[in-house]
Amino acid sequence: MLGKIVRRMALAAIALVFTVTAHAQQEIRIGVIYPLTGAAASTGAELKNALELAADVINNGAKGIPNLPFSAGGGLPNLKGAKIKLVFADHQGNPQVGASEAERLITQEKVVALVGCYFSNVTATASQVAERYKVPFLNPESSSAALTARNFKYFFRTTPHDDLFVANFFQFLKDIDAKKGIKVKTIGAFNENTLWGNETTKLETKLAKEQGFDLVKSITYPAKSTQLTSEVQSLKAGNPQVVMQSSYLGDAILSMKTYKELGFSPAMILANDAGFSDTEFTRTLGKDADFIISRDVWSLDLAKNNPLIKQVNDLYNSRYKANFTGNSSRTFTGLMTLADAINRAGSTDAEAIRKALTETNIAGNKLIMPWKGVKFDETGQNIYGSGILVQIIGGTYHTIWPFEIATQEMVWPMPKWDQRK
C-alpha cells in the first residue's frame, strides 16, 4: 500500500514538473530597458506602450490587419504558439544603471534577448553587457553612428543613424535653395552633451565645412539642464539663420521656453527628433511648438502611401488615446523584427536568434515605417531605413521633405515670437 502511494506521489511530481516545463516553454522572455522614471519618463512610457501593443498583436492577434506580421495571433507559430513576455527595467537615463539592469535581466530574469535603450549612451553600455554574455540586443531608436562601429556580433539596430539624419539636414538646405530659392549661409549647432549630442556636433561641424556653410556658433550643454539662459544668449549672439538642435524631452521644452523668453527667433530650427517628437513636447508647449522642422522616421500622414500605418496607429490610439510618434513607431517595429527572428530561429537559443537576425529580410509593405524594409549589414545596421522631415503646424506633424512625398507645403521662415497668433 505504501509503495503504491509513493509511486502515485512520484508520478504526480513528474506530471507537475512536466506541466511547469511545458508552461515555461510557452513563454519567450524578452528584457526591455528604457527610461521609465526621470526627465524622459513620458518618452519611456510611450515606448513601453508601443512594446506592449506589439506583444499583444503577436500573442493575441489584430483582426482586420492581414498585412501585419503575426496579426493572426496565437504566439510564435514556429515555437508551438509560444507567447512573448516582456520584462521591463528602468535605466533612469543612467548608463551605469542600464548596464547593471542588462546584467540582471540576463542572469536573473533569464531573458533570451534585450530591447532598448533609447538614449544612445545607455544603449552603448547595456549592449556591451549583452555582447559579453552573447545575448542578442535589438536597438530600435538610438541613432549614435558609433553603436554599429564596434564589431559586435549580437547588436542589431533597425533605425537609421545620425550619419544619415544629419546628412538629410544638409541635403534639405541644398534642396530649398535649388527648388524654392531659400538661401541659408549661417547655421548654429545646439546639442546636449552625451554620446548622441557630441557625435551629432562632430558630424554637423564636418558637413558644414565640406558643403560650404558657415557654422557661426556650436554649443553643447549639459544633459538634463535645469536652465539654458547663458547658452541661448551665446547662441543668439552668433545670429545663425538656422539652428540644428539635438535635445531630449526636458531640454527640448526648456530650450523653446528660453528662446521665447530671450526673443531668439532664427529663420528655422532643424530638430534632431528625440524630445521634439515626443507627444509631451506639443502638449506642453502648445502653439509655441509650431513651425519647428524635425527629422523623423514616421508620420501619420504617410498612411496615404501605406494603409498599414493608419491601421496599426488606430490600434495604438484606441488603447492609449494618442498617436504613434517617430519614437514609439520605431520601438513597435523593433519588437516585431525581433519576434520575426525568434520565430524563424524556431528556438530561444541565443546563437540561433543571432543567426536569424543576420538573415532578416522584411519587406517594406509589412512595416508601419516608410522604409524599404529591414535587412541588416555585417555591422548589425538596417540598410533599408530612411529619414523624412516633418513640420509641426497646429500641433500636428506634417511631412514636408523629401518634396516628392510631402503632404503639406512648409512654412519658412518661422514667425517671430511676437508675430504668432
HUHUHU-V92292 format. One record per pair of residues at least 12 apart in sequence whose ideal C-beta (glycine too) atoms are under 6 Angstrom apart, sorted by the first residue. I is the first residue (numbers start at 1). J is the second residue. If there is no record, write none. Layout:
i	j
I	J
I	J
This chain:
i	j
26	82
27	83
27	85
28	82
28	84
29	85
29	87
29	111
30	86
30	111
30	113
31	87
31	105
31	111
31	114
32	51
32	86
32	88
32	115
33	89
33	91
33	98
33	101
33	116
33	117
33	126
34	47
34	116
34	118
35	91
35	93
36	90
37	90
37	92
38	92
38	93
39	224
39	250
40	93
40	248
40	249
42	280
43	249
43	278
46	328
47	328
47	331
49	320
50	328
50	331
50	332
51	86
51	331
51	335
53	316
54	332
54	335
54	336
55	84
55	86
57	70
58	70
58	84
58	339
59	75
59	83
59	84
60	73
61	73
65	311
67	308
69	366
76	343
78	343
78	346
87	109
87	111
89	101
89	105
91	117
91	122
95	121
95	122
95	125
98	117
98	122
98	125
98	126
99	125
99	126
99	129
102	126
102	129
102	130
103	129
106	133
106	135
112	348
113	136
113	338
113	353
114	130
114	137
115	138
115	334
118	141
120	142
120	144
120	195
120	196
121	194
121	195
123	139
123	142
127	155
130	154
131	152
131	154
134	350
135	350
136	154
136	353
136	354
137	154
137	155
138	156
138	334
138	338
139	157
140	158
140	330
140	331
140	334
141	159
141	327
141	330
143	161
143	162
144	195
144	196
144	199
145	161
145	162
145	163
148	379
148	380
148	381
154	354
155	380
156	357
156	376
156	380
157	380
157	381
158	333
158	334
158	337
158	374
158	382
159	330
159	385
160	385
160	387
162	200
162	203
164	387
165	295
165	387
166	203
166	204
168	295
168	387
169	244
169	270
170	207
170	211
172	389
172	401
182	412
184	241
184	242
185	214
186	214
186	216
186	240
186	241
187	213
187	215
187	240
187	242
188	217
188	235
188	238
188	240
188	243
189	201
189	204
189	218
189	244
190	219
190	235
190	243
190	245
191	220
191	246
192	223
192	247
192	251
193	220
193	222
193	223
194	223
197	246
200	246
201	220
204	244
216	238
216	240
217	235
217	238
217	240
219	231
219	235
228	254
228	255
228	258
232	258
232	262
232	264
236	264
240	266
241	267
242	268
242	270
243	266
243	269
244	270
245	269
245	271
246	272
247	275
248	274
248	275
249	275
249	278
252	275
252	276
252	281
253	284
256	285
256	288
260	417
265	416
265	417
267	413
268	293
268	414
269	292
270	293
271	292
271	294
272	295
273	294
273	295
273	296
273	326
276	294
277	296
277	325
277	326
277	327
279	322
279	325
282	395
289	392
290	392
290	393
291	411
291	414
292	392
293	389
293	391
294	390
295	387
295	389
296	326
296	388
296	390
297	326
297	330
297	387
298	326
298	329
298	369
299	390
299	397
299	399
300	313
300	323
301	398
301	399
301	407
302	370
308	368
309	368
312	368
329	368
333	367
333	369
337	374
341	353
341	356
341	357
341	360
344	356
360	374
360	376
361	375
362	374
371	384
371	385
371	386
372	384
389	401
391	410
